[in-house]
Amino acid sequence: MKRNNKIEKLYQLLKRKHNSPNAQWSLWCKRKKTEREREEVVIGAILTQRTNWKNVERAIDNLKKEGVDSLNKIAHLKIRKLQEIIKPAGFYKTKSRYLLNLARFIVKKYGNIKRLKKEKTKELRQELLRLRGIGEETADSILLYALDKPVFVVDEYTRRLIKREGICRKTSYSFLQNLFEKSLRKDFRLYQDFHALIVTDGKSEK
């Protein structure tokens, strides 16, 4: 696939239009995250499925109030307790299973987020995708925002923007991810900001 200059121009356009990403992105796009902040992004990547960010914030606040806002502590929770805590995020019965499975996987295999971050991107992506409830968008969000891996995240906002700008007709996940990654320098900071700006722009268009 050839480099597409329209992608770079699109980034510059969104940057002029929205400046820097804010709201949830102030943490997700933060350059030097603490281990706890990285874990919060991992948790948020599960909780944000099929809901708005305000509901996710309420669920994360509940986890903090209960003192179980780390992957290790979540991994040792009973599922019913976790369901009660994350209820504001919606679909809490399903999400509690997904979050518990993910937390236990990370804690059991890697011990902590620092060791997880050292794993090779391709292998780790495959491991995440094998976990129930983690699709490409969620896996790549964890890789990009929690672990600083240069993997571009594709979501519905990305597809709409590409269609609106007439850049291409194909909208499959792998095609668009490849399009963005081939058209941009390989830099997780750029990928974080660009995707965050795409979501910001998509929400402003509603």
Biotite code that builds the C-alpha atoms (Angstrom):
import biotite.structure as struc

atoms = struc.array([
    struc.Atom([0.000, 0.000, 0.000], chain_id="A", res_id=1, res_name="MET", atom_name="CA", element="C"),
    struc.Atom([1.363, 3.420, -1.018], chain_id="A", res_id=2, res_name="LYS", atom_name="CA", element="C"),
    struc.Atom([1.697, 6.334, 1.380], chain_id="A", res_id=3, res_name="ARG", atom_name="CA", element="C"),
    struc.Atom([-1.465, 8.459, 1.319], chain_id="A", res_id=4, res_name="ASN", atom_name="CA", element="C"),
    struc.Atom([-0.695, 12.171, 1.803], chain_id="A", res_id=5, res_name="ASN", atom_name="CA", element="C"),
    struc.Atom([-4.379, 12.838, 2.482], chain_id="A", res_id=6, res_name="LYS", atom_name="CA", element="C"),
    struc.Atom([-4.025, 11.106, 5.842], chain_id="A", res_id=7, res_name="ILE", atom_name="CA", element="C"),
    struc.Atom([-1.270, 13.465, 6.992], chain_id="A", res_id=8, res_name="GLU", atom_name="CA", element="C"),
    struc.Atom([-3.294, 16.458, 5.755], chain_id="A", res_id=9, res_name="LYS", atom_name="CA", element="C"),
    struc.Atom([-6.320, 15.150, 7.645], chain_id="A", res_id=10, res_name="LEU", atom_name="CA", element="C"),
    struc.Atom([-4.306, 15.095, 10.862], chain_id="A", res_id=11, res_name="TYR", atom_name="CA", element="C"),
    struc.Atom([-3.182, 18.685, 10.368], chain_id="A", res_id=12, res_name="GLN", atom_name="CA", element="C"),
    struc.Atom([-6.776, 19.710, 9.644], chain_id="A", res_id=13, res_name="LEU", atom_name="CA", element="C"),
    struc.Atom([-8.085, 18.126, 12.841], chain_id="A", res_id=14, res_name="LEU", atom_name="CA", element="C"),
    struc.Atom([-5.232, 19.613, 14.837], chain_id="A", res_id=15, res_name="LYS", atom_name="CA", element="C"),
    struc.Atom([-6.091, 23.116, 13.643], chain_id="A", res_id=16, res_name="ARG", atom_name="CA", element="C"),
    struc.Atom([-9.779, 22.518, 14.258], chain_id="A", res_id=17, res_name="LYS", atom_name="CA", element="C"),
    struc.Atom([-9.597, 20.997, 17.752], chain_id="A", res_id=18, res_name="HIS", atom_name="CA", element="C"),
    struc.Atom([-6.122, 21.841, 19.051], chain_id="A", res_id=19, res_name="ASN", atom_name="CA", element="C"),
    struc.Atom([-4.987, 19.183, 21.553], chain_id="A", res_id=20, res_name="SER", atom_name="CA", element="C"),
    struc.Atom([-7.139, 16.259, 22.740], chain_id="A", res_id=21, res_name="PRO", atom_name="CA", element="C"),
    struc.Atom([-8.788, 16.879, 26.110], chain_id="A", res_id=22, res_name="ASN", atom_name="CA", element="C"),
    struc.Atom([-11.333, 15.314, 28.518], chain_id="A", res_id=23, res_name="ALA", atom_name="CA", element="C"),
    struc.Atom([-10.582, 11.567, 28.815], chain_id="A", res_id=24, res_name="GLN", atom_name="CA", element="C"),
    struc.Atom([-7.682, 12.047, 26.415], chain_id="A", res_id=25, res_name="TRP", atom_name="CA", element="C"),
    struc.Atom([-5.721, 14.144, 28.897], chain_id="A", res_id=26, res_name="SER", atom_name="CA", element="C"),
    struc.Atom([-4.883, 10.844, 30.600], chain_id="A", res_id=27, res_name="LEU", atom_name="CA", element="C"),
    struc.Atom([-4.985, 8.519, 27.604], chain_id="A", res_id=28, res_name="TRP", atom_name="CA", element="C"),
    struc.Atom([-2.608, 10.742, 25.590], chain_id="A", res_id=29, res_name="CYS", atom_name="CA", element="C"),
    struc.Atom([-0.373, 11.562, 28.553], chain_id="A", res_id=30, res_name="LYS", atom_name="CA", element="C"),
    struc.Atom([3.219, 10.845, 27.555], chain_id="A", res_id=31, res_name="ARG", atom_name="CA", element="C"),
    struc.Atom([4.682, 9.601, 30.819], chain_id="A", res_id=32, res_name="LYS", atom_name="CA", element="C"),
    struc.Atom([2.059, 7.604, 32.655], chain_id="A", res_id=33, res_name="LYS", atom_name="CA", element="C"),
    struc.Atom([2.499, 5.984, 36.032], chain_id="A", res_id=34, res_name="THR", atom_name="CA", element="C"),
    struc.Atom([1.831, 2.251, 36.316], chain_id="A", res_id=35, res_name="GLU", atom_name="CA", element="C"),
    struc.Atom([-1.503, 2.996, 37.991], chain_id="A", res_id=36, res_name="ARG", atom_name="CA", element="C"),
    struc.Atom([-2.488, 5.378, 35.177], chain_id="A", res_id=37, res_name="GLU", atom_name="CA", element="C"),
    struc.Atom([-1.676, 2.720, 32.584], chain_id="A", res_id=38, res_name="ARG", atom_name="CA", element="C"),
    struc.Atom([-3.871, 0.274, 34.477], chain_id="A", res_id=39, res_name="GLU", atom_name="CA", element="C"),
    struc.Atom([-6.695, 2.826, 34.536], chain_id="A", res_id=40, res_name="GLU", atom_name="CA", element="C"),
    struc.Atom([-6.508, 3.055, 30.736], chain_id="A", res_id=41, res_name="VAL", atom_name="CA", element="C"),
    struc.Atom([-6.686, -0.760, 30.485], chain_id="A", res_id=42, res_name="VAL", atom_name="CA", element="C"),
    struc.Atom([-9.755, -0.785, 32.734], chain_id="A", res_id=43, res_name="ILE", atom_name="CA", element="C"),
    struc.Atom([-11.312, 2.099, 30.816], chain_id="A", res_id=44, res_name="GLY", atom_name="CA", element="C"),
    struc.Atom([-10.805, 0.310, 27.496], chain_id="A", res_id=45, res_name="ALA", atom_name="CA", element="C"),
    struc.Atom([-13.169, -2.441, 28.672], chain_id="A", res_id=46, res_name="ILE", atom_name="CA", element="C"),
    struc.Atom([-15.680, -0.196, 30.435], chain_id="A", res_id=47, res_name="LEU", atom_name="CA", element="C"),
    struc.Atom([-16.056, 2.189, 27.485], chain_id="A", res_id=48, res_name="THR", atom_name="CA", element="C"),
    struc.Atom([-17.510, -0.503, 25.232], chain_id="A", res_id=49, res_name="GLN", atom_name="CA", element="C"),
    struc.Atom([-21.021, 0.527, 24.116], chain_id="A", res_id=50, res_name="ARG", atom_name="CA", element="C"),
    struc.Atom([-21.341, 3.471, 26.496], chain_id="A", res_id=51, res_name="THR", atom_name="CA", element="C"),
    struc.Atom([-20.347, 7.126, 26.877], chain_id="A", res_id=52, res_name="ASN", atom_name="CA", element="C"),
    struc.Atom([-17.310, 8.315, 28.781], chain_id="A", res_id=53, res_name="TRP", atom_name="CA", element="C"),
    struc.Atom([-19.260, 9.946, 31.636], chain_id="A", res_id=54, res_name="LYS", atom_name="CA", element="C"),
    struc.Atom([-20.622, 6.538, 32.607], chain_id="A", res_id=55, res_name="ASN", atom_name="CA", element="C"),
    struc.Atom([-17.117, 5.104, 32.476], chain_id="A", res_id=56, res_name="VAL", atom_name="CA", element="C"),
    struc.Atom([-15.859, 7.864, 34.772], chain_id="A", res_id=57, res_name="GLU", atom_name="CA", element="C"),
    struc.Atom([-18.550, 7.055, 37.324], chain_id="A", res_id=58, res_name="ARG", atom_name="CA", element="C"),
    struc.Atom([-17.579, 3.383, 37.267], chain_id="A", res_id=59, res_name="ALA", atom_name="CA", element="C"),
    struc.Atom([-13.874, 4.201, 37.629], chain_id="A", res_id=60, res_name="ILE", atom_name="CA", element="C"),
    struc.Atom([-14.672, 6.575, 40.499], chain_id="A", res_id=61, res_name="ASP", atom_name="CA", element="C"),
    struc.Atom([-16.537, 3.712, 42.186], chain_id="A", res_id=62, res_name="ASN", atom_name="CA", element="C"),
    struc.Atom([-13.505, 1.451, 41.788], chain_id="A", res_id=63, res_name="LEU", atom_name="CA", element="C"),
    struc.Atom([-11.311, 4.122, 43.378], chain_id="A", res_id=64, res_name="LYS", atom_name="CA", element="C"),
    struc.Atom([-13.726, 4.655, 46.276], chain_id="A", res_id=65, res_name="LYS", atom_name="CA", element="C"),
    struc.Atom([-13.759, 0.904, 46.929], chain_id="A", res_id=66, res_name="GLU", atom_name="CA", element="C"),
    struc.Atom([-9.959, 0.787, 46.729], chain_id="A", res_id=67, res_name="GLY", atom_name="CA", element="C"),
    struc.Atom([-9.978, -1.750, 43.896], chain_id="A", res_id=68, res_name="VAL", atom_name="CA", element="C"),
    struc.Atom([-8.750, 0.363, 40.995], chain_id="A", res_id=69, res_name="ASP", atom_name="CA", element="C"),
    struc.Atom([-5.702, -1.805, 40.213], chain_id="A", res_id=70, res_name="SER", atom_name="CA", element="C"),
    struc.Atom([-5.596, -4.893, 38.013], chain_id="A", res_id=71, res_name="LEU", atom_name="CA", element="C"),
    struc.Atom([-4.235, -6.982, 40.860], chain_id="A", res_id=72, res_name="ASN", atom_name="CA", element="C"),
    struc.Atom([-7.089, -6.043, 43.193], chain_id="A", res_id=73, res_name="LYS", atom_name="CA", element="C"),
    struc.Atom([-9.707, -6.516, 40.473], chain_id="A", res_id=74, res_name="ILE", atom_name="CA", element="C"),
    struc.Atom([-8.253, -9.947, 39.701], chain_id="A", res_id=75, res_name="ALA", atom_name="CA", element="C"),
    struc.Atom([-9.029, -11.038, 43.259], chain_id="A", res_id=76, res_name="HIS", atom_name="CA", element="C"),
    struc.Atom([-12.584, -9.655, 43.381], chain_id="A", res_id=77, res_name="LEU", atom_name="CA", element="C"),
    struc.Atom([-15.699, -11.790, 43.304], chain_id="A", res_id=78, res_name="LYS", atom_name="CA", element="C"),
    struc.Atom([-17.637, -11.159, 40.131], chain_id="A", res_id=79, res_name="ILE", atom_name="CA", element="C"),
    struc.Atom([-20.833, -10.025, 41.875], chain_id="A", res_id=80, res_name="ARG", atom_name="CA", element="C"),
    struc.Atom([-18.907, -7.391, 43.800], chain_id="A", res_id=81, res_name="LYS", atom_name="CA", element="C"),
    struc.Atom([-17.303, -6.153, 40.603], chain_id="A", res_id=82, res_name="LEU", atom_name="CA", element="C"),
    struc.Atom([-20.709, -6.015, 38.918], chain_id="A", res_id=83, res_name="GLN", atom_name="CA", element="C"),
    struc.Atom([-22.045, -3.743, 41.678], chain_id="A", res_id=84, res_name="GLU", atom_name="CA", element="C"),
    struc.Atom([-19.063, -1.403, 41.447], chain_id="A", res_id=85, res_name="ILE", atom_name="CA", element="C"),
    struc.Atom([-19.016, -0.931, 37.660], chain_id="A", res_id=86, res_name="ILE", atom_name="CA", element="C"),
    struc.Atom([-22.789, -0.810, 37.217], chain_id="A", res_id=87, res_name="LYS", atom_name="CA", element="C"),
    struc.Atom([-22.796, 2.833, 35.971], chain_id="A", res_id=88, res_name="PRO", atom_name="CA", element="C"),
    struc.Atom([-20.830, 1.736, 32.872], chain_id="A", res_id=89, res_name="ALA", atom_name="CA", element="C"),
    struc.Atom([-23.787, -0.317, 31.614], chain_id="A", res_id=90, res_name="GLY", atom_name="CA", element="C"),
    struc.Atom([-23.743, -3.945, 30.439], chain_id="A", res_id=91, res_name="PHE", atom_name="CA", element="C"),
    struc.Atom([-22.083, -4.517, 33.807], chain_id="A", res_id=92, res_name="TYR", atom_name="CA", element="C"),
    struc.Atom([-22.623, -8.287, 33.931], chain_id="A", res_id=93, res_name="LYS", atom_name="CA", element="C"),
    struc.Atom([-20.832, -8.766, 30.628], chain_id="A", res_id=94, res_name="THR", atom_name="CA", element="C"),
    struc.Atom([-18.144, -6.168, 31.263], chain_id="A", res_id=95, res_name="LYS", atom_name="CA", element="C"),
    struc.Atom([-17.376, -7.564, 34.719], chain_id="A", res_id=96, res_name="SER", atom_name="CA", element="C"),
    struc.Atom([-16.536, -10.944, 33.143], chain_id="A", res_id=97, res_name="ARG", atom_name="CA", element="C"),
    struc.Atom([-14.388, -9.314, 30.458], chain_id="A", res_id=98, res_name="TYR", atom_name="CA", element="C"),
    struc.Atom([-12.560, -7.108, 32.963], chain_id="A", res_id=99, res_name="LEU", atom_name="CA", element="C"),
    struc.Atom([-12.016, -9.947, 35.419], chain_id="A", res_id=100, res_name="LEU", atom_name="CA", element="C"),
    struc.Atom([-10.639, -12.217, 32.681], chain_id="A", res_id=101, res_name="ASN", atom_name="CA", element="C"),
    struc.Atom([-8.308, -9.499, 31.425], chain_id="A", res_id=102, res_name="LEU", atom_name="CA", element="C"),
    struc.Atom([-7.065, -8.570, 34.913], chain_id="A", res_id=103, res_name="ALA", atom_name="CA", element="C"),
    struc.Atom([-6.418, -12.211, 35.813], chain_id="A", res_id=104, res_name="ARG", atom_name="CA", element="C"),
    struc.Atom([-4.633, -12.823, 32.509], chain_id="A", res_id=105, res_name="PHE", atom_name="CA", element="C"),
    struc.Atom([-2.281, -9.861, 33.023], chain_id="A", res_id=106, res_name="ILE", atom_name="CA", element="C"),
    struc.Atom([-1.625, -10.584, 36.710], chain_id="A", res_id=107, res_name="VAL", atom_name="CA", element="C"),
    struc.Atom([-1.134, -14.334, 36.247], chain_id="A", res_id=108, res_name="LYS", atom_name="CA", element="C"),
    struc.Atom([1.056, -14.222, 33.127], chain_id="A", res_id=109, res_name="LYS", atom_name="CA", element="C"),
    struc.Atom([2.926, -10.931, 33.504], chain_id="A", res_id=110, res_name="TYR", atom_name="CA", element="C"),
    struc.Atom([2.553, -9.903, 37.127], chain_id="A", res_id=111, res_name="GLY", atom_name="CA", element="C"),
    struc.Atom([2.305, -6.203, 36.362], chain_id="A", res_id=112, res_name="ASN", atom_name="CA", element="C"),
    struc.Atom([1.827, -3.650, 33.607], chain_id="A", res_id=113, res_name="ILE", atom_name="CA", element="C"),
    struc.Atom([5.563, -2.928, 33.377], chain_id="A", res_id=114, res_name="LYS", atom_name="CA", element="C"),
    struc.Atom([6.312, -6.484, 32.258], chain_id="A", res_id=115, res_name="ARG", atom_name="CA", element="C"),
    struc.Atom([3.277, -6.466, 29.971], chain_id="A", res_id=116, res_name="LEU", atom_name="CA", element="C"),
    struc.Atom([4.650, -3.363, 28.257], chain_id="A", res_id=117, res_name="LYS", atom_name="CA", element="C"),
    struc.Atom([7.889, -5.183, 27.398], chain_id="A", res_id=118, res_name="LYS", atom_name="CA", element="C"),
    struc.Atom([6.075, -7.896, 25.419], chain_id="A", res_id=119, res_name="GLU", atom_name="CA", element="C"),
    struc.Atom([6.353, -7.738, 21.631], chain_id="A", res_id=120, res_name="LYS", atom_name="CA", element="C"),
    struc.Atom([3.396, -5.965, 20.037], chain_id="A", res_id=121, res_name="THR", atom_name="CA", element="C"),
    struc.Atom([2.341, -8.636, 17.562], chain_id="A", res_id=122, res_name="LYS", atom_name="CA", element="C"),
    struc.Atom([2.402, -11.482, 20.074], chain_id="A", res_id=123, res_name="GLU", atom_name="CA", element="C"),
    struc.Atom([0.628, -9.459, 22.751], chain_id="A", res_id=124, res_name="LEU", atom_name="CA", element="C"),
    struc.Atom([-2.087, -8.370, 20.325], chain_id="A", res_id=125, res_name="ARG", atom_name="CA", element="C"),
    struc.Atom([-2.806, -11.999, 19.492], chain_id="A", res_id=126, res_name="GLN", atom_name="CA", element="C"),
    struc.Atom([-2.979, -12.877, 23.181], chain_id="A", res_id=127, res_name="GLU", atom_name="CA", element="C"),
    struc.Atom([-5.424, -10.057, 23.877], chain_id="A", res_id=128, res_name="LEU", atom_name="CA", element="C"),
    struc.Atom([-7.617, -11.004, 20.932], chain_id="A", res_id=129, res_name="LEU", atom_name="CA", element="C"),
    struc.Atom([-7.925, -14.532, 22.291], chain_id="A", res_id=130, res_name="ARG", atom_name="CA", element="C"),
    struc.Atom([-9.552, -13.183, 25.460], chain_id="A", res_id=131, res_name="LEU", atom_name="CA", element="C"),
    struc.Atom([-13.342, -13.125, 25.449], chain_id="A", res_id=132, res_name="ARG", atom_name="CA", element="C"),
    struc.Atom([-14.809, -9.657, 24.991], chain_id="A", res_id=133, res_name="GLY", atom_name="CA", element="C"),
    struc.Atom([-11.687, -8.121, 23.471], chain_id="A", res_id=134, res_name="ILE", atom_name="CA", element="C"),
    struc.Atom([-11.953, -7.276, 19.800], chain_id="A", res_id=135, res_name="GLY", atom_name="CA", element="C"),
    struc.Atom([-9.520, -5.398, 17.600], chain_id="A", res_id=136, res_name="GLU", atom_name="CA", element="C"),
    struc.Atom([-10.541, -1.915, 18.727], chain_id="A", res_id=137, res_name="GLU", atom_name="CA", element="C"),
    struc.Atom([-10.256, -2.742, 22.440], chain_id="A", res_id=138, res_name="THR", atom_name="CA", element="C"),
    struc.Atom([-6.993, -4.646, 22.022], chain_id="A", res_id=139, res_name="ALA", atom_name="CA", element="C"),
    struc.Atom([-5.425, -1.844, 20.009], chain_id="A", res_id=140, res_name="ASP", atom_name="CA", element="C"),
    struc.Atom([-6.660, 0.801, 22.462], chain_id="A", res_id=141, res_name="SER", atom_name="CA", element="C"),
    struc.Atom([-4.843, -1.051, 25.241], chain_id="A", res_id=142, res_name="ILE", atom_name="CA", element="C"),
    struc.Atom([-1.704, -1.422, 23.126], chain_id="A", res_id=143, res_name="LEU", atom_name="CA", element="C"),
    struc.Atom([-1.649, 2.204, 22.005], chain_id="A", res_id=144, res_name="LEU", atom_name="CA", element="C"),
    struc.Atom([-2.852, 4.157, 25.020], chain_id="A", res_id=145, res_name="TYR", atom_name="CA", element="C"),
    struc.Atom([-1.837, 1.963, 27.959], chain_id="A", res_id=146, res_name="ALA", atom_name="CA", element="C"),
    struc.Atom([1.375, 0.465, 26.586], chain_id="A", res_id=147, res_name="LEU", atom_name="CA", element="C"),
    struc.Atom([2.622, 3.086, 24.089], chain_id="A", res_id=148, res_name="ASP", atom_name="CA", element="C"),
    struc.Atom([2.727, 0.619, 21.201], chain_id="A", res_id=149, res_name="LYS", atom_name="CA", element="C"),
    struc.Atom([2.559, 2.238, 17.722], chain_id="A", res_id=150, res_name="PRO", atom_name="CA", element="C"),
    struc.Atom([-0.689, 0.574, 16.652], chain_id="A", res_id=151, res_name="VAL", atom_name="CA", element="C"),
    struc.Atom([-3.394, 2.737, 15.085], chain_id="A", res_id=152, res_name="PHE", atom_name="CA", element="C"),
    struc.Atom([-6.891, 2.307, 16.512], chain_id="A", res_id=153, res_name="VAL", atom_name="CA", element="C"),
    struc.Atom([-9.811, 2.173, 14.087], chain_id="A", res_id=154, res_name="VAL", atom_name="CA", element="C"),
    struc.Atom([-13.376, 2.805, 15.230], chain_id="A", res_id=155, res_name="ASP", atom_name="CA", element="C"),
    struc.Atom([-16.692, 3.942, 13.787], chain_id="A", res_id=156, res_name="GLU", atom_name="CA", element="C"),
    struc.Atom([-15.618, 7.598, 13.967], chain_id="A", res_id=157, res_name="TYR", atom_name="CA", element="C"),
    struc.Atom([-12.594, 6.726, 11.811], chain_id="A", res_id=158, res_name="THR", atom_name="CA", element="C"),
    struc.Atom([-14.778, 5.031, 9.202], chain_id="A", res_id=159, res_name="ARG", atom_name="CA", element="C"),
    struc.Atom([-17.204, 7.956, 9.060], chain_id="A", res_id=160, res_name="ARG", atom_name="CA", element="C"),
    struc.Atom([-14.392, 10.478, 8.679], chain_id="A", res_id=161, res_name="LEU", atom_name="CA", element="C"),
    struc.Atom([-12.719, 8.518, 5.890], chain_id="A", res_id=162, res_name="ILE", atom_name="CA", element="C"),
    struc.Atom([-16.032, 8.285, 4.036], chain_id="A", res_id=163, res_name="LYS", atom_name="CA", element="C"),
    struc.Atom([-16.854, 11.951, 4.606], chain_id="A", res_id=164, res_name="ARG", atom_name="CA", element="C"),
    struc.Atom([-13.490, 13.095, 3.306], chain_id="A", res_id=165, res_name="GLU", atom_name="CA", element="C"),
    struc.Atom([-13.702, 10.758, 0.307], chain_id="A", res_id=166, res_name="GLY", atom_name="CA", element="C"),
    struc.Atom([-10.325, 9.206, 1.053], chain_id="A", res_id=167, res_name="ILE", atom_name="CA", element="C"),
    struc.Atom([-11.300, 5.626, 0.246], chain_id="A", res_id=168, res_name="CYS", atom_name="CA", element="C"),
    struc.Atom([-14.270, 3.304, 0.028], chain_id="A", res_id=169, res_name="ARG", atom_name="CA", element="C"),
    struc.Atom([-12.867, 0.323, 1.892], chain_id="A", res_id=170, res_name="LYS", atom_name="CA", element="C"),
    struc.Atom([-13.632, 0.487, 5.605], chain_id="A", res_id=171, res_name="THR", atom_name="CA", element="C"),
    struc.Atom([-12.538, -2.887, 7.010], chain_id="A", res_id=172, res_name="SER", atom_name="CA", element="C"),
    struc.Atom([-10.527, -2.675, 10.222], chain_id="A", res_id=173, res_name="TYR", atom_name="CA", element="C"),
    struc.Atom([-7.313, -4.139, 8.827], chain_id="A", res_id=174, res_name="SER", atom_name="CA", element="C"),
    struc.Atom([-7.425, -2.048, 5.644], chain_id="A", res_id=175, res_name="PHE", atom_name="CA", element="C"),
    struc.Atom([-7.897, 1.267, 7.455], chain_id="A", res_id=176, res_name="LEU", atom_name="CA", element="C"),
    struc.Atom([-5.339, 0.425, 10.113], chain_id="A", res_id=177, res_name="GLN", atom_name="CA", element="C"),
    struc.Atom([-2.810, -0.391, 7.417], chain_id="A", res_id=178, res_name="ASN", atom_name="CA", element="C"),
    struc.Atom([-3.717, 2.790, 5.526], chain_id="A", res_id=179, res_name="LEU", atom_name="CA", element="C"),
    struc.Atom([-3.048, 5.014, 8.548], chain_id="A", res_id=180, res_name="PHE", atom_name="CA", element="C"),
    struc.Atom([0.108, 3.201, 9.618], chain_id="A", res_id=181, res_name="GLU", atom_name="CA", element="C"),
    struc.Atom([1.611, 3.268, 6.129], chain_id="A", res_id=182, res_name="LYS", atom_name="CA", element="C"),
    struc.Atom([0.772, 6.961, 5.668], chain_id="A", res_id=183, res_name="SER", atom_name="CA", element="C"),
    struc.Atom([2.209, 8.202, 8.975], chain_id="A", res_id=184, res_name="LEU", atom_name="CA", element="C"),
    struc.Atom([5.559, 7.981, 10.717], chain_id="A", res_id=185, res_name="ARG", atom_name="CA", element="C"),
    struc.Atom([5.651, 5.142, 13.244], chain_id="A", res_id=186, res_name="LYS", atom_name="CA", element="C"),
    struc.Atom([5.127, 7.105, 16.467], chain_id="A", res_id=187, res_name="ASP", atom_name="CA", element="C"),
    struc.Atom([2.742, 6.148, 19.262], chain_id="A", res_id=188, res_name="PHE", atom_name="CA", element="C"),
    struc.Atom([2.409, 9.825, 20.265], chain_id="A", res_id=189, res_name="ARG", atom_name="CA", element="C"),
    struc.Atom([1.167, 10.748, 16.806], chain_id="A", res_id=190, res_name="LEU", atom_name="CA", element="C"),
    struc.Atom([-1.188, 7.768, 16.714], chain_id="A", res_id=191, res_name="TYR", atom_name="CA", element="C"),
    struc.Atom([-2.607, 8.625, 20.139], chain_id="A", res_id=192, res_name="GLN", atom_name="CA", element="C"),
    struc.Atom([-3.252, 12.257, 19.285], chain_id="A", res_id=193, res_name="ASP", atom_name="CA", element="C"),
    struc.Atom([-4.622, 11.526, 15.815], chain_id="A", res_id=194, res_name="PHE", atom_name="CA", element="C"),
    struc.Atom([-7.106, 8.905, 16.968], chain_id="A", res_id=195, res_name="HIS", atom_name="CA", element="C"),
    struc.Atom([-8.184, 11.073, 19.921], chain_id="A", res_id=196, res_name="ALA", atom_name="CA", element="C"),
    struc.Atom([-8.790, 13.986, 17.540], chain_id="A", res_id=197, res_name="LEU", atom_name="CA", element="C"),
    struc.Atom([-10.821, 11.741, 15.228], chain_id="A", res_id=198, res_name="ILE", atom_name="CA", element="C"),
    struc.Atom([-13.103, 10.768, 18.134], chain_id="A", res_id=199, res_name="VAL", atom_name="CA", element="C"),
    struc.Atom([-13.319, 14.375, 19.305], chain_id="A", res_id=200, res_name="THR", atom_name="CA", element="C"),
    struc.Atom([-14.265, 15.475, 15.809], chain_id="A", res_id=201, res_name="ASP", atom_name="CA", element="C"),
    struc.Atom([-16.797, 12.678, 15.403], chain_id="A", res_id=202, res_name="GLY", atom_name="CA", element="C"),
    struc.Atom([-18.553, 13.599, 18.633], chain_id="A", res_id=203, res_name="LYS", atom_name="CA", element="C"),
    struc.Atom([-18.645, 17.276, 17.673], chain_id="A", res_id=204, res_name="SER", atom_name="CA", element="C"),
    struc.Atom([-20.405, 16.399, 14.424], chain_id="A", res_id=205, res_name="GLU", atom_name="CA", element="C"),
    struc.Atom([-23.372, 14.817, 16.207], chain_id="A", res_id=206, res_name="LYS", atom_name="CA", element="C"),
])
